[in-house]
Amino acid sequence: MIQIDALPAFTDNYIWLLQDTANQRCAVVDPGDAAPVLAWLERHPGWQLSDILVTHHHHDHVGGVEQLKAATGARVYGPAQEHIPGRDVALDDNASVRVLGLDFQIIAVPGHTLGHIAYYCDQPETPLLFCGDTLFAAGCGRLFEGTPEQMHHSLERLAALPAKTLVYCTHEYTLSNLRFAKAVEPQNPHIAQRFDDVTQLRAHNRITLPSTLALEKLTNPFLRTTETSVKEKLDERNGTINPTPSTVFAGLRAWKDAF
């Protein structure tokens, strides 16, 4: 049984810590800062950091990799198409890796960056998705390198995974994303309820993750580009007709960038 906890980093990053308690081995996802991980290891003597999983090359996701590798000898996995410091294993689309007894499938999700990957573990009871900055709770990443078409396709691939999949993204952006979602779909009761729930959590400085794909499909405008209410709102706002889900996505992303 693997336990997963969040180690806060910077102002709103989460470094995901996967723990194999039986063997006292652990792995981390996107350690932008080594300090929170080293502090955890110091508080848990006898534990070994065996693996580091990286989704993309941005500094707030890789900044701590080399220090952690030097301190622990951990094996570093990362996207083949990007420069990842200390990388031992380069991963392309549909590759598979085994970490702490879990089998992860690699899904290429270009958009935020061109080589961005996600790690998906198809456990029967609780599938796991570590998606970096591609899919956020109630949102998605900015397009720093890829095109709207690429990002839309990437999100469609993730949305096709089982509805009960737990979504572990890497930023606490949920509340601001839901403010935008309310603007897109002011009559959506699921968004209204989630906004109230998340507002309460953040008022007590509590984490809003992981999410589930089922919840995202009900409340995340970027996964709802085929919904009539979303398309009509965007058409009305822009005064143009957006004929395809991809153009709806592009319009939503441009709106969110300026929101």
N, C-alpha and C positions, 0 to 999 in steps of 0.2 A: 504494500500500500504506500503510495507516494503522497506526501503532504506538500501543499503549495502555499507559500506565504509571499507577501510583498515586502520588499525592503525599499523604503522611500529614498529617493535621491534628488539632488537639486531642488527645484521648487515644486515640480509636479510629475517627475518621472517615478516609475516603479521598476525595480529590478526583481524579476520573479525568481524565487528560490524554491527549487524542487528538492525534497528531502526523502531519501530512502532510510527510514529510521532503523530498519532491521540491520542494515550494514553500515550505518553512520557515514553514508556517502551523500553528496549533494551536487546539484548543478544549478547554474544561474543563466538567466536569459537577459541579454542586452545590458551588461554592466557598464554603464557610462562612467561610473565612479567606483573605484576599488574599495574605498573606505567603508561603506555600509556592509559589504560582504566580508571584509577582513574583521570588522568588529563583531559580526555574527559568529564567525569561526572562532574568534577569541573567547566568546561567551559559551561556545560549545566545544570544549576540548575533546579530542579524539575523532572529530569529524573531518572528512577529507572532501575538498572540492575537486571533483573528478572531471567535470565537463562544463564548458561555456558555449552557449548557443547564441549566435548573433543573427539578427534579421536584416540589418543594412548598415551602411558605413558611417552614418552621422555620428558626430563626436559624443553626443549624449547617450549613445548606445554602445560605443566601443572604447570610450576614454579610459576605462579601467582594465581592459582586457590584458594588456601586456604585463601590468603590475601583478594581476591575479595569477597569470600563468607563471611568472617568475617565482611567486611566493608559494604556489601549490603544485605546479606541474600539470595543471588541468589541460585537457585536450580541447582545442578551440575549433568549433564548427562555424562556417559562415558561407554566404553566397559566393559562388564561383565567379560571378560577373562583376564583383566589386573588390576594392582593396580593403581587406580586413586585417588589422594588425595582429600578428601572432597566429594567424589561421593555420591549422593543421589539416583540416578536411574541408575541401571546396565542394559546395553542394549546388547541383543544378535541379531544375524542375523534375519532379517524380523520383528523385533519389530517396533513399530511406536510411535512417540512422537509428541505432539502439542506444538509449541513454537511461541509466538507472533501471534497466529492465523494461523500459517503455520503447515501443517501436514508433518512430515518427516518420511520416511522409512529408516530403518537401514540396511546397506549392509555390511556384513563381508568381509573384504578385507585383509586377512593375506598375509604377504610377508615382508614388511618393519619391522613390528613387528607381532607377532603371533595373537594378539587379536585386531589388527587395525580395526576400523569401519569407514564407510562413512555415511553421512547424505544426503538423497536425497528427495527433495520436488518436486512433480510432478504437478507444476503449469501449466495450459494449455498453456499460452503464453510464459513464461520463466521458464522452470524447473531449479532447483538449485541443485548443487552438491558441498558439502563441503567434500573434499577427503583427507585432511591432507597431509601426505607424501607418498601416494600411487601413484596417478597420478599427475605429474607436467605438466606445459606447455612445450610441446615438449620433455618430459622426464618422468621418474618414479623414485621412491625412491630406495635407496640402500637396499640390503637384509641383514638386521642385524640379523633377527631371522628366517625368513621363507626360503622356497626353491624357486628356479626359477619356478617350476611347480605351486606352490601356487600363486606367484605374477602374473604369466601369466594368471592364471584363474581369479584372482581378477580383472585384467585389462580388461579381456574379459567381465566380468559382467558389469563393468562401461561403456565399449564401446557399449554395447547393449542398453544403455539408449538413449532417443531421441537425434537426432543430434543437436538440438538447445539448449540443456542443457548448462547452464553456469557453467564453471568449476572454483571453488574457491579453489585453493591449497594454501599452506602456506609458500612458499619461492619464492623469486625473483631469480630463476635459469634459466629463459627463454633464455637469450642470450647464456650462456654457453651450455645449452642443444641444441640450434640450431646449434652451432658450430659442435657438435657431429653429429647431424642429417645431416648436409651438408657433413660430411665425409662418412656417410652411403649411402646417396643418392645425389651425387654431381649434378645429372641431374634433380632433382626434382624442377620444377619451383615454386611450392607453398612454399617449404622450402626456396628457394632463396629470394622470395618476403617477407616472414615473417621475415627472418633474417635482411633484409634491414629495414623493418618497426620497428622491435624491437630495432635495433641498434640506430635508430633515437629517439625512446622513451627514451632509457637509457642514451643517450647523454644529454637529458634534465632532467634526474633523474625522469622520469615518470614511473608509474607502468605499467606492461605488462599484468595484469590480470583484470577481469576474461577472460578465454579463452572459447571456445565452443568445444563440442565434434566433431562437423563437422570439425573444423580447426585442431583438434588433429589427426583425422583420415587421414588428408592430409599431416601432417607434423611431426608427432611423431613416430619415428622408432619403439617404443615399442608397438604401436598399429598397426603396419604395418608388422608384422612377416609373414603374408601370401603373401606379395608382392614379386614377382619374383626378382625385383631389389634388395630388402633387403636381401633375401636369397642368391642370387648369390654373392653379395658383401661379405657376411660373409663367404660363402664357399671358395671364392677366398682368403680372408684374412687369414683364419685358415688352408687352405689346406685340409679341411675335408668336408664331406657332412652332413648337418644338416637336418634330414628327417622330423621333425615335427615343427610346430610353437612354441612349448614349448622349443625345443632345439635351435631354432633360437633366441628366447628371451634370453635364458641362455647365448648364445654366445654374444649377444648384450650387456647384462648387464655386463659381464666380460670385454668386450672391453671398455665400458664406464667407468668402475671402474678405468681403467688404462689410460684413455684418457687424 
